[in-house]
Amino acid sequence: MFPKIISVIPKPNFTLELEFENKIWKEFSIIPYLEFPVFKPLKDASFFNQVIVKYDTVVWGKEEVIDFDPFTLWTESIEITKPQIQS
């Protein structure tokens, strides 16, 4: 089993920063997927930036018409280091 996504930050160049429940941050590029018909609307940067976390994955659109499999997000993303915020 893999951890759930708890937050997402859209970044330039069609990249998502993903925070998982185990506090691991990963970066996921959607560029390889943009030629598939279902993902073509994500080429619009304003639409891409509307990404939210729902159902333990990332989704776009009012009817959540576009999403990614959580397993894909976990296995095909690259772990990154995020600075720790002191409280």
Secondary structure, 3 states (H helix, E strand, C coil): CCCCEEEEEEECCCEEEEEECCCCEEEEECHHHCCCHHHHHHHCHHHHCCCEEECCEEEECCCCCEECCHHHHHHCCEEECCCCCCC
